[in-house]
Amino acid sequence: MGGGKVGYYLGRTLLEEGHEITIVEDNPDTYALVSRQLDCPVIFGDGSTYAVLEKAGASRCDVFVAVTNHDQDNLIGCEVAKREFGVPKTIARVKNPKNEWIMQRLGVDVTVSSTAIISSLIESELPVHKIRTLLSLRAGQLEIMEYVLDGNSPVVGHQLKELQMPAHCNVVTILRQGHAVVPRGETAFENHDVVLALTDRTDEPHLRKLLLG
């Protein structure tokens, strides 16, 4: 769903890899352009409506991908594809990163935010960063986070058992001088420790405050 630049190049790539695809586009000019340049069915209409998706053969597809410029349309398209046509997997492009968790909560299987991806890449290239998301689990509700402690961290010198950890957080391991330390209650935090923690997204700010101040 969506035949703009993202949809066009995604479609072309999938065709080159031998996949069978159908594109749905509601802009007349874009529809005409994609119809001429790609050797696949192109359906004109609103891909967030039942009638258009039925015409496009949504009941036979394995994956529904919505890559329009409008988050709301992408969400509705994915919901209709999954609930009305039983599509096994839905993927939605997200323009506004703040909408990502909403889409995930409402059942979109995979969300792709170019803003979040670029931000993550920039963050990973910075020479010094105290916090980083390593992995998102359960549609983004759980995260494995990395925290780098320094001399200003309030937990340095304190044992793990002394901390009042948020309810849905757990320290998984501590990287110290190139070695992994399995944390136990008596384990004390040191300057320059890299703490890996599993945390619920809602509790992450509290864990960050606890570890980094």
Backbone as JSON Lines, residues from 0, in Angstrom:
{"i":0,"aa":"M","n":[0.85,-1.18,0.0],"ca":[0.0,0.0,0.0],"c":[0.89,1.23,0.0]}
{"i":1,"aa":"G","n":[0.78,2.02,-1.08],"ca":[1.62,3.2,-1.23],"c":[2.62,3.01,-2.35]}
{"i":2,"aa":"G","n":[2.49,3.83,-3.4],"ca":[3.38,3.68,-4.55],"c":[4.32,4.85,-4.74]}
{"i":3,"aa":"G","n":[4.54,5.62,-3.66],"ca":[5.49,6.72,-3.74],"c":[6.92,6.21,-3.83]}
{"i":4,"aa":"K","n":[7.88,7.05,-3.46],"ca":[9.28,6.66,-3.61],"c":[9.61,5.39,-2.83]}
{"i":5,"aa":"V","n":[9.16,5.34,-1.57],"ca":[9.45,4.16,-0.76],"c":[8.78,2.93,-1.35]}
{"i":6,"aa":"G","n":[7.49,3.05,-1.67],"ca":[6.75,1.92,-2.22],"c":[7.28,1.48,-3.57]}
{"i":7,"aa":"Y","n":[7.66,2.45,-4.4],"ca":[8.17,2.12,-5.73],"c":[9.47,1.32,-5.65]}
{"i":8,"aa":"Y","n":[10.43,1.83,-4.88],"ca":[11.73,1.14,-4.8],"c":[11.62,-0.18,-4.04]}
{"i":9,"aa":"L","n":[10.75,-0.23,-3.05],"ca":[10.52,-1.5,-2.36],"c":[9.92,-2.52,-3.32]}
{"i":10,"aa":"G","n":[8.93,-2.07,-4.1],"ca":[8.3,-2.96,-5.07],"c":[9.28,-3.45,-6.11]}
{"i":11,"aa":"R","n":[10.11,-2.55,-6.61],"ca":[11.09,-2.94,-7.63],"c":[12.07,-3.96,-7.08]}
{"i":12,"aa":"T","n":[12.5,-3.76,-5.84],"ca":[13.44,-4.7,-5.22],"c":[12.8,-6.07,-5.03]}
{"i":13,"aa":"L","n":[11.56,-6.1,-4.57],"ca":[10.88,-7.37,-4.35],"c":[10.66,-8.11,-5.67]}
{"i":14,"aa":"L","n":[10.34,-7.37,-6.72],"ca":[10.17,-8.0,-8.04],"c":[11.48,-8.6,-8.53]}
{"i":15,"aa":"E","n":[12.57,-7.88,-8.33],"ca":[13.88,-8.37,-8.76],"c":[14.27,-9.64,-8.01]}
{"i":16,"aa":"E","n":[13.74,-9.79,-6.79],"ca":[14.04,-10.98,-5.99],"c":[13.05,-12.11,-6.24]}
{"i":17,"aa":"G","n":[12.13,-11.89,-7.17],"ca":[11.22,-12.95,-7.57],"c":[9.92,-13.05,-6.81]}
{"i":18,"aa":"H","n":[9.58,-12.03,-6.03],"ca":[8.34,-12.06,-5.26],"c":[7.16,-11.59,-6.11]}
{"i":19,"aa":"E","n":[5.99,-12.08,-5.77],"ca":[4.76,-11.65,-6.43],"c":[4.14,-10.54,-5.58]}
{"i":20,"aa":"I","n":[3.94,-9.37,-6.17],"ca":[3.43,-8.24,-5.4],"c":[2.28,-7.55,-6.13]}
{"i":21,"aa":"T","n":[1.49,-6.81,-5.37],"ca":[0.45,-5.93,-5.9],"c":[0.58,-4.61,-5.17]}
{"i":22,"aa":"I","n":[0.55,-3.51,-5.9],"ca":[0.68,-2.18,-5.29],"c":[-0.67,-1.47,-5.35]}
{"i":23,"aa":"V","n":[-1.02,-0.81,-4.26],"ca":[-2.24,-0.01,-4.18],"c":[-1.84,1.45,-4.01]}
{"i":24,"aa":"E","n":[-2.36,2.32,-4.86],"ca":[-2.0,3.74,-4.82],"c":[-3.23,4.6,-5.14]}
{"i":25,"aa":"D","n":[-3.42,5.68,-4.35],"ca":[-4.62,6.5,-4.55],"c":[-4.35,7.84,-5.23]}
{"i":26,"aa":"N","n":[-3.09,8.12,-5.54],"ca":[-2.78,9.36,-6.27],"c":[-2.74,9.04,-7.77]}
{"i":27,"aa":"P","n":[-3.55,9.72,-8.58],"ca":[-3.63,9.39,-10.02],"c":[-2.3,9.46,-10.74]}
{"i":28,"aa":"D","n":[-1.51,10.5,-10.48],"ca":[-0.22,10.65,-11.17],"c":[0.76,9.55,-10.76]}
{"i":29,"aa":"T","n":[0.82,9.28,-9.46],"ca":[1.71,8.22,-8.98],"c":[1.27,6.87,-9.49]}
{"i":30,"aa":"Y","n":[-0.03,6.65,-9.49],"ca":[-0.59,5.39,-10.01],"c":[-0.18,5.17,-11.46]}
{"i":31,"aa":"A","n":[-0.3,6.22,-12.27],"ca":[0.04,6.11,-13.69],"c":[1.53,5.81,-13.87]}
{"i":32,"aa":"L","n":[2.37,6.49,-13.09],"ca":[3.82,6.31,-13.19],"c":[4.23,4.89,-12.8]}
{"i":33,"aa":"V","n":[3.73,4.42,-11.66],"ca":[4.09,3.08,-11.18],"c":[3.57,2.01,-12.14]}
{"i":34,"aa":"S","n":[2.38,2.23,-12.68],"ca":[1.79,1.26,-13.62],"c":[2.66,1.08,-14.85]}
{"i":35,"aa":"R","n":[3.28,2.18,-15.3],"ca":[4.13,2.12,-16.49],"c":[5.48,1.48,-16.2]}
{"i":36,"aa":"Q","n":[6.01,1.7,-15.0],"ca":[7.4,1.33,-14.75],"c":[7.6,-0.01,-14.05]}
{"i":37,"aa":"L","n":[6.56,-0.53,-13.42],"ca":[6.71,-1.81,-12.71],"c":[5.83,-2.88,-13.34]}
{"i":38,"aa":"D","n":[6.39,-4.05,-13.5],"ca":[5.67,-5.17,-14.12],"c":[4.93,-5.97,-13.04]}
{"i":39,"aa":"C","n":[3.88,-5.34,-12.51],"ca":[3.07,-6.0,-11.48],"c":[1.69,-5.34,-11.47]}
{"i":40,"aa":"P","n":[0.69,-5.98,-10.88],"ca":[-0.63,-5.35,-10.78],"c":[-0.56,-4.09,-9.91]}
{"i":41,"aa":"V","n":[-1.16,-3.01,-10.38],"ca":[-1.24,-1.77,-9.61],"c":[-2.72,-1.38,-9.54]}
{"i":42,"aa":"I","n":[-3.24,-1.3,-8.32],"ca":[-4.65,-1.01,-8.11],"c":[-4.81,0.45,-7.7]}
{"i":43,"aa":"F","n":[-5.73,1.14,-8.36],"ca":[-5.99,2.53,-8.01],"c":[-7.08,2.59,-6.94]}
{"i":44,"aa":"G","n":[-6.78,3.28,-5.84],"ca":[-7.78,3.44,-4.79],"c":[-7.15,3.57,-3.42]}
{"i":45,"aa":"D","n":[-8.0,3.73,-2.43],"ca":[-7.58,3.9,-1.04],"c":[-7.32,2.53,-0.41]}
{"i":46,"aa":"G","n":[-6.06,2.24,-0.13],"ca":[-5.68,0.94,0.4],"c":[-6.1,0.68,1.83]}
{"i":47,"aa":"S","n":[-6.73,1.66,2.46],"ca":[-7.21,1.43,3.83],"c":[-8.69,1.03,3.84]}
{"i":48,"aa":"T","n":[-9.27,0.79,2.65],"ca":[-10.68,0.4,2.57],"c":[-10.81,-1.07,2.18]}
{"i":49,"aa":"Y","n":[-11.88,-1.68,2.64],"ca":[-12.12,-3.1,2.39],"c":[-12.23,-3.4,0.9]}
{"i":50,"aa":"A","n":[-13.01,-2.58,0.18],"ca":[-13.28,-2.86,-1.23],"c":[-12.0,-2.88,-2.06]}
{"i":51,"aa":"V","n":[-11.12,-1.92,-1.8],"ca":[-9.88,-1.83,-2.59],"c":[-8.95,-2.98,-2.25]}
{"i":52,"aa":"L","n":[-8.83,-3.32,-0.97],"ca":[-7.96,-4.44,-0.6],"c":[-8.51,-5.76,-1.12]}
{"i":53,"aa":"E","n":[-9.82,-5.88,-1.17],"ca":[-10.41,-7.1,-1.74],"c":[-10.07,-7.2,-3.22]}
{"i":54,"aa":"K","n":[-10.16,-6.08,-3.92],"ca":[-9.81,-6.05,-5.35],"c":[-8.33,-6.38,-5.56]}
{"i":55,"aa":"A","n":[-7.49,-5.96,-4.61],"ca":[-6.05,-6.2,-4.72],"c":[-5.67,-7.64,-4.35]}
{"i":56,"aa":"G","n":[-6.64,-8.41,-3.85],"ca":[-6.35,-9.8,-3.5],"c":[-5.69,-9.97,-2.15]}
{"i":57,"aa":"A","n":[-6.08,-9.13,-1.18],"ca":[-5.45,-9.18,0.14],"c":[-5.62,-10.53,0.83]}
{"i":58,"aa":"S","n":[-6.7,-11.23,0.52],"ca":[-6.95,-12.52,1.18],"c":[-5.92,-13.57,0.79]}
{"i":59,"aa":"R","n":[-5.17,-13.32,-0.28],"ca":[-4.18,-14.3,-0.74],"c":[-2.75,-13.93,-0.38]}
{"i":60,"aa":"C","n":[-2.56,-12.77,0.23],"ca":[-1.18,-12.32,0.46],"c":[-0.63,-12.82,1.79]}
{"i":61,"aa":"D","n":[0.67,-12.97,1.83],"ca":[1.36,-13.42,3.04],"c":[1.78,-12.25,3.93]}
{"i":62,"aa":"V","n":[2.08,-11.12,3.29],"ca":[2.53,-9.94,4.03],"c":[1.87,-8.7,3.44]}
{"i":63,"aa":"F","n":[1.36,-7.84,4.31],"ca":[0.8,-6.56,3.88],"c":[1.72,-5.45,4.37]}
{"i":64,"aa":"V","n":[2.18,-4.6,3.45],"ca":[3.11,-3.54,3.79],"c":[2.48,-2.19,3.45]}
{"i":65,"aa":"A","n":[2.4,-1.3,4.43],"ca":[1.82,0.03,4.23],"c":[2.93,1.08,4.37]}
{"i":66,"aa":"V","n":[3.23,1.78,3.27],"ca":[4.35,2.72,3.28],"c":[3.95,4.09,2.74]}
{"i":67,"aa":"T","n":[2.71,4.5,3.0],"ca":[2.3,5.84,2.57],"c":[2.94,6.88,3.48]}
{"i":68,"aa":"N","n":[2.7,8.15,3.18],"ca":[3.25,9.24,4.0],"c":[2.38,9.56,5.21]}
{"i":69,"aa":"H","n":[1.3,8.8,5.4],"ca":[0.35,9.12,6.46],"c":[0.24,7.94,7.43]}
{"i":70,"aa":"D","n":[0.65,8.16,8.67],"ca":[0.64,7.1,9.68],"c":[-0.76,6.52,9.89]}
{"i":71,"aa":"Q","n":[-1.77,7.39,9.9],"ca":[-3.13,6.92,10.15],"c":[-3.58,5.97,9.05]}
{"i":72,"aa":"D","n":[-3.3,6.31,7.81],"ca":[-3.68,5.43,6.7],"c":[-2.94,4.1,6.78]}
{"i":73,"aa":"N","n":[-1.67,4.15,7.14],"ca":[-0.89,2.91,7.26],"c":[-1.45,2.01,8.36]}
{"i":74,"aa":"L","n":[-1.83,2.62,9.47],"ca":[-2.41,1.85,10.58],"c":[-3.73,1.21,10.17]}
{"i":75,"aa":"I","n":[-4.61,2.0,9.57],"ca":[-5.93,1.47,9.19],"c":[-5.77,0.37,8.14]}
{"i":76,"aa":"G","n":[-4.89,0.59,7.18],"ca":[-4.66,-0.42,6.16],"c":[-4.22,-1.74,6.75]}
{"i":77,"aa":"C","n":[-3.29,-1.68,7.71],"ca":[-2.8,-2.9,8.37],"c":[-3.91,-3.58,9.17]}
{"i":78,"aa":"E","n":[-4.73,-2.78,9.84],"ca":[-5.82,-3.35,10.64],"c":[-6.84,-4.06,9.74]}
{"i":79,"aa":"V","n":[-7.2,-3.42,8.63],"ca":[-8.17,-4.03,7.71],"c":[-7.59,-5.31,7.11]}
{"i":80,"aa":"A","n":[-6.32,-5.26,6.71],"ca":[-5.69,-6.43,6.11],"c":[-5.67,-7.61,7.07]}
{"i":81,"aa":"K","n":[-5.35,-7.35,8.34],"ca":[-5.24,-8.44,9.31],"c":[-6.6,-8.93,9.77]}
{"i":82,"aa":"R","n":[-7.49,-8.0,10.12],"ca":[-8.77,-8.4,10.71],"c":[-9.79,-8.89,9.69]}
{"i":83,"aa":"E","n":[-9.82,-8.26,8.53],"ca":[-10.84,-8.61,7.54],"c":[-10.37,-9.69,6.56]}
{"i":84,"aa":"F","n":[-9.05,-9.73,6.3],"ca":[-8.55,-10.67,5.3],"c":[-7.61,-11.72,5.88]}
{"i":85,"aa":"G","n":[-7.32,-11.63,7.16],"ca":[-6.48,-12.63,7.8],"c":[-5.05,-12.66,7.33]}
{"i":86,"aa":"V","n":[-4.51,-11.52,6.93],"ca":[-3.11,-11.47,6.48],"c":[-2.2,-11.81,7.67]}
{"i":87,"aa":"P","n":[-1.3,-12.78,7.53],"ca":[-0.48,-13.23,8.67],"c":[0.43,-12.17,9.26]}
{"i":88,"aa":"K","n":[1.02,-11.32,8.42],"ca":[1.98,-10.33,8.93],"c":[1.74,-8.98,8.28]}
{"i":89,"aa":"T","n":[1.74,-7.94,9.1],"ca":[1.58,-6.58,8.6],"c":[2.79,-5.75,8.99]}
{"i":90,"aa":"I","n":[3.2,-4.87,8.08],"ca":[4.35,-4.0,8.29],"c":[3.93,-2.58,7.95]}
{"i":91,"aa":"A","n":[4.23,-1.63,8.83],"ca":[3.82,-0.25,8.59],"c":[5.0,0.7,8.71]}
{"i":92,"aa":"R","n":[5.07,1.61,7.77],"ca":[6.02,2.72,7.85],"c":[5.47,3.75,8.84]}
{"i":93,"aa":"V","n":[6.35,4.3,9.67],"ca":[5.94,5.29,10.67],"c":[6.71,6.59,10.42]}
{"i":94,"aa":"K","n":[5.98,7.65,10.13],"ca":[6.63,8.95,9.92],"c":[6.96,9.61,11.25]}
{"i":95,"aa":"N","n":[6.01,9.57,12.18],"ca":[6.2,10.18,13.49],"c":[6.54,9.09,14.51]}
{"i":96,"aa":"P","n":[7.77,9.08,15.05],"ca":[8.17,8.03,15.99],"c":[7.23,7.89,17.19]}
{"i":97,"aa":"K","n":[6.54,8.97,17.56],"ca":[5.63,8.91,18.7],"c":[4.43,8.0,18.43]}
{"i":98,"aa":"N","n":[4.16,7.73,17.15],"ca":[3.03,6.87,16.8],"c":[3.4,5.39,16.79]}
{"i":99,"aa":"E","n":[4.69,5.09,16.93],"ca":[5.14,3.72,16.76],"c":[4.53,2.78,17.8]}
{"i":100,"aa":"W","n":[4.55,3.2,19.06],"ca":[4.03,2.31,20.11],"c":[2.52,2.13,19.98]}
{"i":101,"aa":"I","n":[1.82,3.15,19.47],"ca":[0.37,3.04,19.27],"c":[0.08,1.97,18.23]}
{"i":102,"aa":"M","n":[0.81,2.01,17.12],"ca":[0.62,1.0,16.08],"c":[0.89,-0.4,16.61]}
{"i":103,"aa":"Q","n":[1.94,-0.53,17.4],"ca":[2.28,-1.84,17.95],"c":[1.2,-2.33,18.9]}
{"i":104,"aa":"R","n":[0.67,-1.43,19.72],"ca":[-0.39,-1.81,20.65],"c":[-1.66,-2.22,19.92]}
{"i":105,"aa":"L","n":[-1.89,-1.63,18.75],"ca":[-3.11,-1.91,17.99],"c":[-2.95,-3.08,17.03]}
{"i":106,"aa":"G","n":[-1.81,-3.75,17.08],"ca":[-1.69,-5.01,16.36],"c":[-0.82,-5.04,15.13]}
{"i":107,"aa":"V","n":[-0.18,-3.92,14.76],"ca":[0.74,-3.96,13.63],"c":[1.95,-4.81,14.03]}
{"i":108,"aa":"D","n":[2.3,-5.79,13.21],"ca":[3.35,-6.73,13.6],"c":[4.74,-6.1,13.61]}
{"i":109,"aa":"V","n":[5.03,-5.3,12.59],"ca":[6.35,-4.67,12.48],"c":[6.17,-3.21,12.1]}
{"i":110,"aa":"T","n":[6.82,-2.32,12.83],"ca":[6.81,-0.9,12.47],"c":[8.22,-0.48,12.09]}
{"i":111,"aa":"V","n":[8.31,0.4,11.1],"ca":[9.61,0.87,10.62],"c":[9.61,2.38,10.65]}
{"i":112,"aa":"S","n":[10.42,2.95,11.52],"ca":[10.53,4.4,11.64],"c":[11.91,4.82,11.16]}
{"i":113,"aa":"S","n":[11.96,5.53,10.04],"ca":[13.25,5.98,9.51],"c":[13.93,6.93,10.48]}
{"i":114,"aa":"T","n":[13.13,7.74,11.18],"ca":[13.69,8.66,12.16],"c":[14.39,7.91,13.28]}
{"i":115,"aa":"A","n":[13.74,6.87,13.79],"ca":[14.32,6.08,14.88],"c":[15.57,5.34,14.41]}
{"i":116,"aa":"I","n":[15.53,4.83,13.17],"ca":[16.69,4.1,12.64],"c":[17.89,5.02,12.5]}
{"i":117,"aa":"I","n":[17.67,6.2,11.92],"ca":[18.76,7.15,11.74],"c":[19.3,7.61,13.09]}
{"i":118,"aa":"S","n":[18.39,7.87,14.04],"ca":[18.81,8.29,15.38],"c":[19.67,7.22,16.04]}
{"i":119,"aa":"S","n":[19.26,5.96,15.88],"ca":[20.02,4.86,16.47],"c":[21.41,4.74,15.84]}
{"i":120,"aa":"L","n":[21.47,4.92,14.52],"ca":[22.76,4.84,13.83],"c":[23.7,5.96,14.28]}
{"i":121,"aa":"I","n":[23.14,7.17,14.4],"ca":[23.95,8.29,14.85],"c":[24.46,8.05,16.27]}
{"i":122,"aa":"E","n":[23.54,7.57,17.13],"ca":[23.9,7.33,18.52],"c":[25.01,6.3,18.64]}
{"i":123,"aa":"S","n":[24.93,5.25,17.8],"ca":[25.93,4.19,17.88],"c":[27.3,4.65,17.41]}
{"i":124,"aa":"E","n":[27.34,5.75,16.63],"ca":[28.62,6.26,16.13],"c":[29.23,7.31,17.04]}
{"i":125,"aa":"L","n":[28.47,7.78,18.02],"ca":[29.02,8.8,18.91],"c":[30.11,8.2,19.77]}
{"i":126,"aa":"P","n":[31.2,8.93,20.0],"ca":[32.32,8.39,20.77],"c":[31.96,8.15,22.23]}
{"i":127,"aa":"V","n":[31.06,8.94,22.79],"ca":[30.67,8.79,24.18],"c":[29.15,8.83,24.27]}
{"i":128,"aa":"H","n":[28.54,7.78,24.79],"ca":[27.1,7.77,24.99],"c":[26.81,6.94,26.24]}
{"i":129,"aa":"K","n":[26.0,7.48,27.12],"ca":[25.74,6.83,28.4],"c":[24.59,5.83,28.33]}
{"i":130,"aa":"I","n":[23.77,5.93,27.29],"ca":[22.6,5.07,27.22],"c":[22.33,4.7,25.77]}
{"i":131,"aa":"R","n":[21.93,3.44,25.56],"ca":[21.64,2.99,24.2],"c":[20.67,1.82,24.25]}
{"i":132,"aa":"T","n":[19.73,1.8,23.32],"ca":[18.82,0.67,23.19],"c":[19.47,-0.39,22.32]}
{"i":133,"aa":"L","n":[19.66,-1.59,22.86],"ca":[20.3,-2.66,22.11],"c":[19.3,-3.52,21.36]}
{"i":134,"aa":"L","n":[18.11,-3.75,21.98],"ca":[17.14,-4.65,21.37],"c":[15.76,-4.37,21.93]}
{"i":135,"aa":"S","n":[14.75,-4.4,21.05],"ca":[13.36,-4.27,21.48],"c":[12.67,-5.62,21.33]}
{"i":136,"aa":"L","n":[11.89,-5.99,22.34],"ca":[11.2,-7.27,22.36],"c":[9.71,-7.04,22.6]}
{"i":137,"aa":"R","n":[8.91,-8.07,22.26],"ca":[7.46,-8.01,22.47],"c":[6.87,-6.74,21.89]}
{"i":138,"aa":"A","n":[7.12,-6.55,20.6],"ca":[6.57,-5.39,19.88],"c":[6.96,-4.08,20.55]}
{"i":139,"aa":"G","n":[8.18,-4.03,21.09],"ca":[8.68,-2.78,21.63],"c":[8.35,-2.52,23.08]}
{"i":140,"aa":"Q","n":[7.62,-3.42,23.74],"ca":[7.26,-3.18,25.14],"c":[8.4,-3.5,26.1]}
{"i":141,"aa":"L","n":[9.28,-4.41,25.71],"ca":[10.46,-4.73,26.51],"c":[11.71,-4.32,25.73]}
{"i":142,"aa":"E","n":[12.7,-3.83,26.45],"ca":[13.93,-3.39,25.8],"c":[15.14,-3.86,26.59]}
{"i":143,"aa":"I","n":[16.2,-4.19,25.86],"ca":[17.49,-4.44,26.5],"c":[18.3,-3.16,26.32]}
{"i":144,"aa":"M","n":[18.63,-2.53,27.44],"ca":[19.29,-1.22,27.42],"c":[20.73,-1.34,27.9]}
{"i":145,"aa":"E","n":[21.55,-0.43,27.4],"ca":[22.95,-0.34,27.82],"c":[23.17,1.0,28.5]}
{"i":146,"aa":"Y","n":[23.71,0.97,29.72],"ca":[24.0,2.19,30.48],"c":[25.48,2.2,30.84]}
{"i":147,"aa":"V","n":[26.15,3.3,30.56],"ca":[27.57,3.43,30.89],"c":[27.7,4.31,32.14]}
{"i":148,"aa":"L","n":[28.24,3.74,33.2],"ca":[28.38,4.46,34.46],"c":[29.65,5.29,34.47]}
{"i":149,"aa":"D","n":[29.57,6.44,35.15],"ca":[30.77,7.25,35.36],"c":[30.84,7.65,36.82]}
{"i":150,"aa":"G","n":[31.79,8.5,37.15],"ca":[32.0,8.88,38.54],"c":[30.82,9.6,39.16]}
{"i":151,"aa":"N","n":[29.93,10.15,38.34],"ca":[28.77,10.87,38.86],"c":[27.55,9.97,39.06]}
{"i":152,"aa":"S","n":[27.67,8.71,38.67],"ca":[26.53,7.81,38.82],"c":[26.25,7.54,40.3]}
{"i":153,"aa":"P","n":[25.0,7.67,40.72],"ca":[24.67,7.47,42.14],"c":[24.81,6.03,42.61]}
{"i":154,"aa":"V","n":[24.95,5.06,41.69],"ca":[25.03,3.67,42.12],"c":[26.47,3.18,42.27]}
{"i":155,"aa":"V","n":[27.44,3.95,41.79],"ca":[28.84,3.53,41.89],"c":[29.21,3.39,43.37]}
{"i":156,"aa":"G","n":[29.77,2.23,43.71],"ca":[30.14,1.95,45.1],"c":[29.04,1.25,45.88]}
{"i":157,"aa":"H","n":[27.86,1.11,45.29],"ca":[26.75,0.45,45.98],"c":[26.52,-0.94,45.4]}
{"i":158,"aa":"Q","n":[26.03,-1.84,46.25],"ca":[25.73,-3.19,45.81],"c":[24.34,-3.24,45.16]}
{"i":159,"aa":"L","n":[24.16,-4.22,44.29],"ca":[22.9,-4.36,43.57],"c":[21.73,-4.52,44.54]}
{"i":160,"aa":"K","n":[21.92,-5.26,45.61],"ca":[20.83,-5.52,46.56],"c":[20.4,-4.26,47.3]}
{"i":161,"aa":"E","n":[21.23,-3.22,47.27],"ca":[20.89,-1.97,47.94],"c":[19.95,-1.1,47.11]}
{"i":162,"aa":"L","n":[19.84,-1.4,45.82],"ca":[19.07,-0.54,44.93],"c":[17.59,-0.89,44.99]}
{"i":163,"aa":"Q","n":[16.76,0.12,44.89],"ca":[15.31,-0.08,44.78],"c":[14.96,-0.08,43.29]}
{"i":164,"aa":"M","n":[15.1,-1.26,42.69],"ca":[14.88,-1.39,41.25],"c":[13.4,-1.22,40.92]}
{"i":165,"aa":"P","n":[13.09,-0.58,39.78],"ca":[11.7,-0.54,39.32],"c":[11.16,-1.95,39.14]}
{"i":166,"aa":"A","n":[9.85,-2.09,39.23],"ca":[9.21,-3.41,39.28],"c":[9.53,-4.29,38.09]}
{"i":167,"aa":"H","n":[9.6,-3.7,36.9],"ca":[9.76,-4.51,35.69],"c":[11.13,-4.31,35.05]}
{"i":168,"aa":"C","n":[12.16,-4.27,35.88],"ca":[13.53,-4.1,35.39],"c":[14.43,-5.14,36.04]}
{"i":169,"aa":"N","n":[15.43,-5.56,35.29],"ca":[16.37,-6.54,35.81],"c":[17.74,-6.33,35.17]}
{"i":170,"aa":"V","n":[18.78,-6.24,36.0],"ca":[20.15,-6.12,35.49],"c":[20.58,-7.5,34.98]}
{"i":171,"aa":"V","n":[20.92,-7.58,33.7],"ca":[21.25,-8.86,33.08],"c":[22.73,-9.19,33.24]}
{"i":172,"aa":"T","n":[23.58,-8.23,32.95],"ca":[25.02,-8.45,33.09],"c":[25.73,-7.1,33.21]}
{"i":173,"aa":"I","n":[26.97,-7.15,33.64],"ca":[27.8,-5.96,33.74],"c":[29.09,-6.23,32.99]}
{"i":174,"aa":"L","n":[29.42,-5.35,32.06],"ca":[30.68,-5.47,31.32],"c":[31.71,-4.6,32.02]}
{"i":175,"aa":"R","n":[32.8,-5.24,32.46],"ca":[33.81,-4.52,33.26],"c":[35.2,-4.9,32.76]}
{"i":176,"aa":"Q","n":[35.9,-3.92,32.22],"ca":[37.27,-4.12,31.73],"c":[37.36,-5.3,30.77]}
{"i":177,"aa":"G","n":[36.39,-5.39,29.88],"ca":[36.41,-6.42,28.86],"c":[35.87,-7.76,29.29]}
{"i":178,"aa":"H","n":[35.4,-7.87,30.53],"ca":[34.86,-9.14,31.03],"c":[33.4,-8.97,31.43]}
{"i":179,"aa":"A","n":[32.63,-10.05,31.28],"ca":[31.23,-10.03,31.67],"c":[31.1,-10.5,33.12]}
{"i":180,"aa":"V","n":[30.41,-9.71,33.92],"ca":[30.17,-10.05,35.32],"c":[28.7,-10.4,35.48]}
{"i":181,"aa":"V","n":[28.42,-11.6,35.98],"ca":[27.04,-11.98,36.26],"c":[26.63,-11.31,37.57]}
{"i":182,"aa":"P","n":[25.66,-10.4,37.54],"ca":[25.34,-9.63,38.74],"c":[24.6,-10.46,39.8]}
{"i":183,"aa":"R","n":[25.04,-10.31,41.03],"ca":[24.37,-10.92,42.17],"c":[24.09,-9.82,43.19]}
{"i":184,"aa":"G","n":[23.4,-10.16,44.24],"ca":[23.03,-9.14,45.21],"c":[24.22,-8.39,45.78]}
{"i":185,"aa":"E","n":[25.35,-9.09,45.95],"ca":[26.54,-8.48,46.56],"c":[27.41,-7.75,45.54]}
{"i":186,"aa":"T","n":[27.06,-7.82,44.26],"ca":[27.87,-7.17,43.23],"c":[27.79,-5.66,43.38]}
{"i":187,"aa":"A","n":[28.95,-5.02,43.48],"ca":[29.0,-3.56,43.61],"c":[29.31,-2.94,42.24]}
{"i":188,"aa":"F","n":[28.68,-1.82,41.96],"ca":[28.9,-1.12,40.7],"c":[30.18,-0.29,40.79]}
{"i":189,"aa":"E","n":[30.91,-0.23,39.67],"ca":[32.15,0.52,39.61],"c":[32.11,1.55,38.49]}
{"i":190,"aa":"N","n":[32.98,2.53,38.61],"ca":[33.11,3.54,37.56],"c":[33.49,2.86,36.24]}
{"i":191,"aa":"H","n":[32.89,3.3,35.15],"ca":[33.12,2.78,33.79],"c":[32.43,1.44,33.53]}
{"i":192,"aa":"D","n":[31.65,0.93,34.48],"ca":[30.87,-0.28,34.21],"c":[29.87,-0.02,33.09]}
{"i":193,"aa":"V","n":[29.67,-1.03,32.25],"ca":[28.61,-0.99,31.23],"c":[27.53,-1.95,31.7]}
{"i":194,"aa":"V","n":[26.38,-1.41,32.05],"ca":[25.29,-2.2,32.62],"c":[24.27,-2.53,31.54]}
{"i":195,"aa":"L","n":[24.0,-3.82,31.36],"ca":[22.96,-4.26,30.44],"c":[21.74,-4.66,31.26]}
{"i":196,"aa":"A","n":[20.59,-4.09,30.92],"ca":[19.39,-4.34,31.72],"c":[18.2,-4.62,30.81]}
{"i":197,"aa":"L","n":[17.34,-5.52,31.27],"ca":[16.06,-5.79,30.61],"c":[15.0,-4.98,31.33]}
{"i":198,"aa":"T","n":[14.26,-4.16,30.59],"ca":[13.3,-3.26,31.23],"c":[12.04,-3.09,30.4]}
{"i":199,"aa":"D","n":[10.95,-2.93,31.1],"ca":[9.71,-2.52,30.45],"c":[9.87,-1.07,30.0]}
{"i":200,"aa":"R","n":[9.29,-0.74,28.84],"ca":[9.46,0.61,28.3],"c":[8.98,1.68,29.29]}
{"i":201,"aa":"T","n":[7.89,1.41,30.0],"ca":[7.35,2.42,30.91],"c":[8.24,2.63,32.13]}
{"i":202,"aa":"D","n":[9.02,1.61,32.5],"ca":[9.89,1.73,33.67],"c":[11.3,2.22,33.32]}
{"i":203,"aa":"E","n":[11.62,2.27,32.03],"ca":[12.98,2.63,31.62],"c":[13.43,3.99,32.15]}
{"i":204,"aa":"P","n":[12.59,5.04,32.1],"ca":[13.04,6.33,32.64],"c":[13.42,6.26,34.11]}
{"i":205,"aa":"H","n":[12.72,5.44,34.89],"ca":[13.03,5.31,36.32],"c":[14.36,4.58,36.51]}
{"i":206,"aa":"L","n":[14.6,3.56,35.69],"ca":[15.87,2.84,35.77],"c":[17.02,3.75,35.37]}
{"i":207,"aa":"R","n":[16.82,4.54,34.33],"ca":[17.85,5.48,33.88],"c":[18.2,6.47,34.99]}
{"i":208,"aa":"K","n":[17.17,6.99,35.66],"ca":[17.39,7.93,36.75],"c":[18.15,7.27,37.89]}
{"i":209,"aa":"L","n":[17.82,6.01,38.17],"ca":[18.47,5.28,39.25],"c":[19.96,5.07,38.96]}
{"i":210,"aa":"L","n":[20.28,4.68,37.72],"ca":[21.66,4.33,37.38],"c":[22.53,5.53,37.05]}
{"i":211,"aa":"L","n":[21.94,6.51,36.38],"ca":[22.74,7.63,35.88],"c":[22.51,8.94,36.62]}
{"i":212,"aa":"G","n":[21.44,9.0,37.4],"ca":[21.15,10.22,38.15],"c":[20.41,11.26,37.34]}
